[in-house]
Amino acid sequence: MPHMQSYGEAIIKAKRQHWEEFLENAAEQDLWTANKYFKEPTGDGGKLRIPTLKVPGEEADGLLWEVNTNDGKAKVLAQAFFPKKPELSRVPEDYDYPEPLPPPPPITPEQIAHQIKRLSPFKASSPDEIPNVVLQKCIEQLLDHLLYLFRGVLALRTYYLGWQVFTMAVLRKPGKPNYEVPKAYRPIALLCMILKVLTAIVVEDISHMVEKGTLLPDTHFGG
């Protein structure tokens, strides 16, 4: 029996990992195909729309308000995906932080090329309308420009405002009994492709630094 249980858990884990990888690398059309996979006996089936959402009213009377307009649904889902900042901070005052780690070395052309090659070539493009395949096919012509751009962003501590714009698709979370509540949905954000390359490099540098500096507890997994 223990072996059968481990085998079943391994299958569930493999399915979950495969599904997450599919969503992460999904092209635009694939996102809507994925939405059809979320058919359940209750709710909206596989239709490409979000049903009327029910949310608690502003008054403490226990009544639910129905939201059936596109603008209203967008506002309710945005509030669920991006909750307000807590009024009170949990960061201790006058905390004695350790000495900061030295900054990572400057970004190299090899790092940029490595991250561009890792991109899914035909994933749905973001507001900058630059497909991944363009970066991959034109890497030799773009590499020097991206190198100076990325180094300048970090050296000057600046940030292009256009990179803060992204496209979001809303998909159902699988297996939820009721799709009339905002928490039954999850967002898929399509970031600007050039920003994704820079972000991947920074994440890789930070991961290396925290592991080398043993800044993570032994009980930390994932993330």
Rosetta constraint file for C-alpha pairs under 8 A:
AtomPair CA 1 CA 5 HARMONIC 6.19 0.50
AtomPair CA 2 CA 6 HARMONIC 6.22 0.50
AtomPair CA 3 CA 7 HARMONIC 6.12 0.50
AtomPair CA 4 CA 8 HARMONIC 6.15 0.50
AtomPair CA 5 CA 9 HARMONIC 6.20 0.50
AtomPair CA 6 CA 10 HARMONIC 6.11 0.50
AtomPair CA 7 CA 11 HARMONIC 6.38 0.50
AtomPair CA 8 CA 12 HARMONIC 6.36 0.50
AtomPair CA 9 CA 13 HARMONIC 6.11 0.50
AtomPair CA 10 CA 14 HARMONIC 6.09 0.50
AtomPair CA 11 CA 15 HARMONIC 6.18 0.50
AtomPair CA 12 CA 16 HARMONIC 6.21 0.50
AtomPair CA 13 CA 17 HARMONIC 6.15 0.50
AtomPair CA 14 CA 18 HARMONIC 6.07 0.50
AtomPair CA 15 CA 19 HARMONIC 6.14 0.50
AtomPair CA 16 CA 20 HARMONIC 6.21 0.50
AtomPair CA 17 CA 21 HARMONIC 6.17 0.50
AtomPair CA 18 CA 22 HARMONIC 6.14 0.50
AtomPair CA 19 CA 23 HARMONIC 6.34 0.50
AtomPair CA 20 CA 24 HARMONIC 6.14 0.50
AtomPair CA 21 CA 25 HARMONIC 6.18 0.50
AtomPair CA 22 CA 26 HARMONIC 5.72 0.50
AtomPair CA 23 CA 31 HARMONIC 7.18 0.50
AtomPair CA 23 CA 34 HARMONIC 7.70 0.50
AtomPair CA 25 CA 120 HARMONIC 6.06 0.50
AtomPair CA 25 CA 123 HARMONIC 6.00 0.50
AtomPair CA 26 CA 30 HARMONIC 5.29 0.50
AtomPair CA 26 CA 31 HARMONIC 6.10 0.50
AtomPair CA 26 CA 123 HARMONIC 5.69 0.50
AtomPair CA 26 CA 124 HARMONIC 7.04 0.50
AtomPair CA 27 CA 31 HARMONIC 6.54 0.50
AtomPair CA 27 CA 122 HARMONIC 6.22 0.50
AtomPair CA 27 CA 123 HARMONIC 4.01 0.50
AtomPair CA 27 CA 124 HARMONIC 4.27 0.50
AtomPair CA 28 CA 32 HARMONIC 7.31 0.50
AtomPair CA 28 CA 123 HARMONIC 6.80 0.50
AtomPair CA 28 CA 124 HARMONIC 4.43 0.50
AtomPair CA 28 CA 125 HARMONIC 7.69 0.50
AtomPair CA 29 CA 33 HARMONIC 6.44 0.50
AtomPair CA 29 CA 124 HARMONIC 7.86 0.50
AtomPair CA 30 CA 34 HARMONIC 5.98 0.50
AtomPair CA 31 CA 35 HARMONIC 6.33 0.50
AtomPair CA 31 CA 169 HARMONIC 7.69 0.50
AtomPair CA 31 CA 171 HARMONIC 7.87 0.50
AtomPair CA 32 CA 36 HARMONIC 6.58 0.50
AtomPair CA 32 CA 48 HARMONIC 7.09 0.50
AtomPair CA 33 CA 37 HARMONIC 6.83 0.50
AtomPair CA 34 CA 38 HARMONIC 7.13 0.50
AtomPair CA 34 CA 171 HARMONIC 7.97 0.50
AtomPair CA 35 CA 46 HARMONIC 6.47 0.50
AtomPair CA 35 CA 47 HARMONIC 7.95 0.50
AtomPair CA 35 CA 48 HARMONIC 7.13 0.50
AtomPair CA 35 CA 171 HARMONIC 5.87 0.50
AtomPair CA 35 CA 172 HARMONIC 6.62 0.50
AtomPair CA 36 CA 45 HARMONIC 7.61 0.50
AtomPair CA 36 CA 46 HARMONIC 4.23 0.50
AtomPair CA 36 CA 47 HARMONIC 6.77 0.50
AtomPair CA 36 CA 48 HARMONIC 7.51 0.50
AtomPair CA 37 CA 46 HARMONIC 6.79 0.50
AtomPair CA 38 CA 45 HARMONIC 7.15 0.50
AtomPair CA 38 CA 46 HARMONIC 6.27 0.50
AtomPair CA 38 CA 172 HARMONIC 6.57 0.50
AtomPair CA 38 CA 173 HARMONIC 7.51 0.50
AtomPair CA 38 CA 174 HARMONIC 5.53 0.50
AtomPair CA 38 CA 175 HARMONIC 7.43 0.50
AtomPair CA 39 CA 44 HARMONIC 7.70 0.50
AtomPair CA 39 CA 45 HARMONIC 4.55 0.50
AtomPair CA 39 CA 46 HARMONIC 5.05 0.50
AtomPair CA 40 CA 44 HARMONIC 7.82 0.50
AtomPair CA 40 CA 45 HARMONIC 5.71 0.50
AtomPair CA 40 CA 175 HARMONIC 7.13 0.50
AtomPair CA 40 CA 177 HARMONIC 7.72 0.50
AtomPair CA 41 CA 45 HARMONIC 7.11 0.50
AtomPair CA 42 CA 177 HARMONIC 6.59 0.50
AtomPair CA 42 CA 178 HARMONIC 6.63 0.50
AtomPair CA 42 CA 179 HARMONIC 7.90 0.50
AtomPair CA 43 CA 51 HARMONIC 7.70 0.50
AtomPair CA 43 CA 177 HARMONIC 7.52 0.50
AtomPair CA 43 CA 178 HARMONIC 5.79 0.50
AtomPair CA 43 CA 179 HARMONIC 5.20 0.50
AtomPair CA 43 CA 180 HARMONIC 7.08 0.50
AtomPair CA 44 CA 49 HARMONIC 7.81 0.50
AtomPair CA 44 CA 50 HARMONIC 7.23 0.50
AtomPair CA 44 CA 51 HARMONIC 6.21 0.50
AtomPair CA 44 CA 179 HARMONIC 6.97 0.50
AtomPair CA 51 CA 68 HARMONIC 7.29 0.50
AtomPair CA 51 CA 179 HARMONIC 7.35 0.50
AtomPair CA 51 CA 180 HARMONIC 6.32 0.50
AtomPair CA 52 CA 66 HARMONIC 6.35 0.50
AtomPair CA 52 CA 67 HARMONIC 5.57 0.50
AtomPair CA 52 CA 68 HARMONIC 4.64 0.50
AtomPair CA 52 CA 69 HARMONIC 8.00 0.50
AtomPair CA 52 CA 73 HARMONIC 7.95 0.50
AtomPair CA 52 CA 180 HARMONIC 6.13 0.50
AtomPair CA 53 CA 66 HARMONIC 5.70 0.50
AtomPair CA 53 CA 67 HARMONIC 5.06 0.50
AtomPair CA 53 CA 68 HARMONIC 6.56 0.50
AtomPair CA 53 CA 73 HARMONIC 6.95 0.50
AtomPair CA 53 CA 179 HARMONIC 7.77 0.50
AtomPair CA 53 CA 180 HARMONIC 4.47 0.50
AtomPair CA 53 CA 181 HARMONIC 5.56 0.50
AtomPair CA 53 CA 182 HARMONIC 6.81 0.50
AtomPair CA 54 CA 64 HARMONIC 5.77 0.50
AtomPair CA 54 CA 65 HARMONIC 5.42 0.50
AtomPair CA 54 CA 66 HARMONIC 4.67 0.50
AtomPair CA 54 CA 67 HARMONIC 6.22 0.50
AtomPair CA 54 CA 180 HARMONIC 5.69 0.50
AtomPair CA 54 CA 181 HARMONIC 5.70 0.50
AtomPair CA 54 CA 182 HARMONIC 7.94 0.50
AtomPair CA 55 CA 64 HARMONIC 5.27 0.50
AtomPair CA 55 CA 65 HARMONIC 5.27 0.50
AtomPair CA 55 CA 66 HARMONIC 6.65 0.50
AtomPair CA 55 CA 67 HARMONIC 7.62 0.50
AtomPair CA 55 CA 181 HARMONIC 6.74 0.50
AtomPair CA 55 CA 182 HARMONIC 7.81 0.50
AtomPair CA 56 CA 62 HARMONIC 6.80 0.50
AtomPair CA 56 CA 63 HARMONIC 6.16 0.50
AtomPair CA 56 CA 64 HARMONIC 4.54 0.50
AtomPair CA 56 CA 65 HARMONIC 5.95 0.50
AtomPair CA 57 CA 61 HARMONIC 7.59 0.50
AtomPair CA 57 CA 62 HARMONIC 7.28 0.50
AtomPair CA 57 CA 63 HARMONIC 6.01 0.50
AtomPair CA 57 CA 64 HARMONIC 5.56 0.50
AtomPair CA 57 CA 65 HARMONIC 5.54 0.50
AtomPair CA 67 CA 72 HARMONIC 5.87 0.50
AtomPair CA 67 CA 73 HARMONIC 6.12 0.50
AtomPair CA 68 CA 72 HARMONIC 6.79 0.50
AtomPair CA 68 CA 73 HARMONIC 6.68 0.50
AtomPair CA 69 CA 73 HARMONIC 6.10 0.50
AtomPair CA 70 CA 74 HARMONIC 6.09 0.50
AtomPair CA 71 CA 75 HARMONIC 6.25 0.50
AtomPair CA 72 CA 76 HARMONIC 6.21 0.50
AtomPair CA 73 CA 77 HARMONIC 6.04 0.50
AtomPair CA 74 CA 78 HARMONIC 6.02 0.50
AtomPair CA 75 CA 79 HARMONIC 6.28 0.50
AtomPair CA 76 CA 80 HARMONIC 6.40 0.50
AtomPair CA 76 CA 182 HARMONIC 6.98 0.50
AtomPair CA 77 CA 81 HARMONIC 6.09 0.50
AtomPair CA 77 CA 182 HARMONIC 5.68 0.50
AtomPair CA 78 CA 82 HARMONIC 5.77 0.50
AtomPair CA 78 CA 83 HARMONIC 7.99 0.50
AtomPair CA 79 CA 83 HARMONIC 5.42 0.50
AtomPair CA 79 CA 84 HARMONIC 7.71 0.50
AtomPair CA 80 CA 182 HARMONIC 6.36 0.50
AtomPair CA 80 CA 183 HARMONIC 6.65 0.50
AtomPair CA 81 CA 186 HARMONIC 7.57 0.50
AtomPair CA 81 CA 187 HARMONIC 7.28 0.50
AtomPair CA 101 CA 209 HARMONIC 7.70 0.50
AtomPair CA 101 CA 213 HARMONIC 7.66 0.50
AtomPair CA 104 CA 205 HARMONIC 6.60 0.50
AtomPair CA 104 CA 209 HARMONIC 7.72 0.50
AtomPair CA 106 CA 151 HARMONIC 6.81 0.50
AtomPair CA 107 CA 111 HARMONIC 6.72 0.50
AtomPair CA 107 CA 112 HARMONIC 7.76 0.50
AtomPair CA 107 CA 147 HARMONIC 7.14 0.50
AtomPair CA 107 CA 150 HARMONIC 7.41 0.50
AtomPair CA 107 CA 151 HARMONIC 6.43 0.50
AtomPair CA 107 CA 201 HARMONIC 7.90 0.50
AtomPair CA 108 CA 112 HARMONIC 6.74 0.50
AtomPair CA 108 CA 147 HARMONIC 7.07 0.50
AtomPair CA 109 CA 113 HARMONIC 6.17 0.50
AtomPair CA 109 CA 143 HARMONIC 6.62 0.50
AtomPair CA 109 CA 144 HARMONIC 7.49 0.50
AtomPair CA 109 CA 147 HARMONIC 6.32 0.50
AtomPair CA 110 CA 114 HARMONIC 6.00 0.50
AtomPair CA 111 CA 115 HARMONIC 6.32 0.50
AtomPair CA 111 CA 201 HARMONIC 6.75 0.50
AtomPair CA 112 CA 116 HARMONIC 6.19 0.50
AtomPair CA 112 CA 143 HARMONIC 7.35 0.50
AtomPair CA 112 CA 146 HARMONIC 7.84 0.50
AtomPair CA 112 CA 147 HARMONIC 7.50 0.50
AtomPair CA 112 CA 197 HARMONIC 6.92 0.50
AtomPair CA 112 CA 198 HARMONIC 7.75 0.50
AtomPair CA 112 CA 201 HARMONIC 7.31 0.50
AtomPair CA 113 CA 117 HARMONIC 6.16 0.50
AtomPair CA 113 CA 139 HARMONIC 7.17 0.50
AtomPair CA 113 CA 143 HARMONIC 7.39 0.50
AtomPair CA 114 CA 118 HARMONIC 6.48 0.50
AtomPair CA 115 CA 119 HARMONIC 6.74 0.50
AtomPair CA 115 CA 197 HARMONIC 5.96 0.50
AtomPair CA 115 CA 200 HARMONIC 6.85 0.50
AtomPair CA 115 CA 201 HARMONIC 7.14 0.50
AtomPair CA 116 CA 132 HARMONIC 7.76 0.50
AtomPair CA 116 CA 135 HARMONIC 6.78 0.50
AtomPair CA 116 CA 136 HARMONIC 6.16 0.50
AtomPair CA 116 CA 139 HARMONIC 7.93 0.50
AtomPair CA 116 CA 197 HARMONIC 6.47 0.50
AtomPair CA 117 CA 136 HARMONIC 6.33 0.50
AtomPair CA 119 CA 132 HARMONIC 6.39 0.50
AtomPair CA 120 CA 132 HARMONIC 6.66 0.50
AtomPair CA 120 CA 133 HARMONIC 7.83 0.50
AtomPair CA 121 CA 131 HARMONIC 7.23 0.50
AtomPair CA 121 CA 132 HARMONIC 4.83 0.50
AtomPair CA 121 CA 133 HARMONIC 4.40 0.50
AtomPair CA 121 CA 136 HARMONIC 7.46 0.50
AtomPair CA 122 CA 131 HARMONIC 6.80 0.50
AtomPair CA 122 CA 132 HARMONIC 6.37 0.50
AtomPair CA 122 CA 133 HARMONIC 6.27 0.50
AtomPair CA 123 CA 131 HARMONIC 7.25 0.50
AtomPair CA 123 CA 132 HARMONIC 6.90 0.50
AtomPair CA 124 CA 131 HARMONIC 7.20 0.50
AtomPair CA 124 CA 190 HARMONIC 7.48 0.50
AtomPair CA 125 CA 129 HARMONIC 5.32 0.50
AtomPair CA 125 CA 130 HARMONIC 6.00 0.50
AtomPair CA 125 CA 131 HARMONIC 5.10 0.50
AtomPair CA 125 CA 132 HARMONIC 7.41 0.50
AtomPair CA 125 CA 190 HARMONIC 7.08 0.50
AtomPair CA 125 CA 192 HARMONIC 7.68 0.50
AtomPair CA 125 CA 193 HARMONIC 7.48 0.50
AtomPair CA 126 CA 130 HARMONIC 7.07 0.50
AtomPair CA 126 CA 131 HARMONIC 7.92 0.50
AtomPair CA 126 CA 166 HARMONIC 6.31 0.50
AtomPair CA 126 CA 167 HARMONIC 5.95 0.50
AtomPair CA 126 CA 190 HARMONIC 5.25 0.50
AtomPair CA 126 CA 191 HARMONIC 5.64 0.50
AtomPair CA 126 CA 192 HARMONIC 5.24 0.50
AtomPair CA 126 CA 193 HARMONIC 6.92 0.50
AtomPair CA 127 CA 165 HARMONIC 6.94 0.50
AtomPair CA 127 CA 166 HARMONIC 6.02 0.50
AtomPair CA 127 CA 167 HARMONIC 6.38 0.50
AtomPair CA 127 CA 191 HARMONIC 7.64 0.50
AtomPair CA 127 CA 192 HARMONIC 6.38 0.50
AtomPair CA 128 CA 192 HARMONIC 5.74 0.50
AtomPair CA 128 CA 193 HARMONIC 7.46 0.50
AtomPair CA 129 CA 192 HARMONIC 7.97 0.50
AtomPair CA 130 CA 134 HARMONIC 6.77 0.50
AtomPair CA 130 CA 135 HARMONIC 7.77 0.50
AtomPair CA 130 CA 192 HARMONIC 7.74 0.50
AtomPair CA 130 CA 193 HARMONIC 6.52 0.50
AtomPair CA 131 CA 135 HARMONIC 7.15 0.50
AtomPair CA 131 CA 193 HARMONIC 7.32 0.50
AtomPair CA 132 CA 136 HARMONIC 6.40 0.50
AtomPair CA 132 CA 193 HARMONIC 6.74 0.50
AtomPair CA 133 CA 137 HARMONIC 6.01 0.50
AtomPair CA 134 CA 138 HARMONIC 5.92 0.50
AtomPair CA 135 CA 139 HARMONIC 5.52 0.50
AtomPair CA 135 CA 142 HARMONIC 7.53 0.50
AtomPair CA 138 CA 142 HARMONIC 6.15 0.50
AtomPair CA 139 CA 143 HARMONIC 5.55 0.50
AtomPair CA 140 CA 144 HARMONIC 7.99 0.50
AtomPair CA 142 CA 146 HARMONIC 6.09 0.50
AtomPair CA 143 CA 147 HARMONIC 6.10 0.50
AtomPair CA 144 CA 148 HARMONIC 6.42 0.50
AtomPair CA 145 CA 149 HARMONIC 6.13 0.50
AtomPair CA 146 CA 150 HARMONIC 5.93 0.50
AtomPair CA 147 CA 151 HARMONIC 6.12 0.50
AtomPair CA 148 CA 152 HARMONIC 5.92 0.50
AtomPair CA 149 CA 153 HARMONIC 6.25 0.50
AtomPair CA 150 CA 154 HARMONIC 6.52 0.50
AtomPair CA 150 CA 198 HARMONIC 6.67 0.50
AtomPair CA 151 CA 155 HARMONIC 5.97 0.50
AtomPair CA 152 CA 156 HARMONIC 5.71 0.50
AtomPair CA 152 CA 157 HARMONIC 7.86 0.50
AtomPair CA 152 CA 158 HARMONIC 7.96 0.50
AtomPair CA 153 CA 157 HARMONIC 5.67 0.50
AtomPair CA 153 CA 158 HARMONIC 5.22 0.50
AtomPair CA 153 CA 159 HARMONIC 6.19 0.50
AtomPair CA 154 CA 158 HARMONIC 6.97 0.50
AtomPair CA 159 CA 163 HARMONIC 7.77 0.50
AtomPair CA 160 CA 164 HARMONIC 7.64 0.50
AtomPair CA 161 CA 165 HARMONIC 7.63 0.50
AtomPair CA 163 CA 191 HARMONIC 7.59 0.50
AtomPair CA 163 CA 192 HARMONIC 6.01 0.50
AtomPair CA 163 CA 195 HARMONIC 6.35 0.50
AtomPair CA 165 CA 191 HARMONIC 7.44 0.50
AtomPair CA 165 CA 192 HARMONIC 7.60 0.50
AtomPair CA 166 CA 189 HARMONIC 6.52 0.50
AtomPair CA 166 CA 190 HARMONIC 5.66 0.50
AtomPair CA 166 CA 191 HARMONIC 4.97 0.50
AtomPair CA 166 CA 192 HARMONIC 6.56 0.50
AtomPair CA 167 CA 189 HARMONIC 5.78 0.50
AtomPair CA 167 CA 190 HARMONIC 5.03 0.50
AtomPair CA 167 CA 191 HARMONIC 6.80 0.50
AtomPair CA 168 CA 187 HARMONIC 6.32 0.50
AtomPair CA 168 CA 188 HARMONIC 5.49 0.50
AtomPair CA 168 CA 189 HARMONIC 4.47 0.50
AtomPair CA 168 CA 190 HARMONIC 6.09 0.50
AtomPair CA 169 CA 187 HARMONIC 5.81 0.50
AtomPair CA 169 CA 188 HARMONIC 5.12 0.50
AtomPair CA 169 CA 189 HARMONIC 6.55 0.50
AtomPair CA 170 CA 185 HARMONIC 6.53 0.50
AtomPair CA 170 CA 186 HARMONIC 5.83 0.50
AtomPair CA 170 CA 187 HARMONIC 4.69 0.50
AtomPair CA 170 CA 188 HARMONIC 6.24 0.50
AtomPair CA 171 CA 185 HARMONIC 5.55 0.50
AtomPair CA 171 CA 186 HARMONIC 5.45 0.50
AtomPair CA 171 CA 187 HARMONIC 6.30 0.50
AtomPair CA 171 CA 188 HARMONIC 7.37 0.50
AtomPair CA 172 CA 179 HARMONIC 7.62 0.50
AtomPair CA 172 CA 184 HARMONIC 6.07 0.50
AtomPair CA 172 CA 185 HARMONIC 4.34 0.50
AtomPair CA 172 CA 186 HARMONIC 6.07 0.50
AtomPair CA 173 CA 184 HARMONIC 5.58 0.50
AtomPair CA 173 CA 185 HARMONIC 5.20 0.50
AtomPair CA 173 CA 186 HARMONIC 6.11 0.50
AtomPair CA 176 CA 184 HARMONIC 6.25 0.50
AtomPair CA 178 CA 184 HARMONIC 7.12 0.50
AtomPair CA 179 CA 184 HARMONIC 5.58 0.50
AtomPair CA 179 CA 185 HARMONIC 7.66 0.50
AtomPair CA 180 CA 184 HARMONIC 7.60 0.50
AtomPair CA 191 CA 195 HARMONIC 7.03 0.50
AtomPair CA 191 CA 196 HARMONIC 6.47 0.50
AtomPair CA 192 CA 196 HARMONIC 6.29 0.50
AtomPair CA 193 CA 197 HARMONIC 6.52 0.50
AtomPair CA 194 CA 198 HARMONIC 6.58 0.50
AtomPair CA 195 CA 199 HARMONIC 5.97 0.50
AtomPair CA 196 CA 200 HARMONIC 6.01 0.50
AtomPair CA 197 CA 201 HARMONIC 6.45 0.50
AtomPair CA 198 CA 202 HARMONIC 6.32 0.50
AtomPair CA 199 CA 203 HARMONIC 6.05 0.50
AtomPair CA 200 CA 204 HARMONIC 6.15 0.50
AtomPair CA 201 CA 205 HARMONIC 6.28 0.50
AtomPair CA 202 CA 206 HARMONIC 6.12 0.50
AtomPair CA 203 CA 207 HARMONIC 6.04 0.50
AtomPair CA 204 CA 208 HARMONIC 6.24 0.50
AtomPair CA 205 CA 209 HARMONIC 6.17 0.50
AtomPair CA 206 CA 210 HARMONIC 6.15 0.50
AtomPair CA 207 CA 211 HARMONIC 6.21 0.50
AtomPair CA 208 CA 212 HARMONIC 5.99 0.50
AtomPair CA 209 CA 213 HARMONIC 5.87 0.50
AtomPair CA 210 CA 214 HARMONIC 5.75 0.50
AtomPair CA 210 CA 215 HARMONIC 5.02 0.50
AtomPair CA 210 CA 216 HARMONIC 6.54 0.50
AtomPair CA 211 CA 215 HARMONIC 6.46 0.50
AtomPair CA 211 CA 216 HARMONIC 6.87 0.50
AtomPair CA 216 CA 220 HARMONIC 6.43 0.50
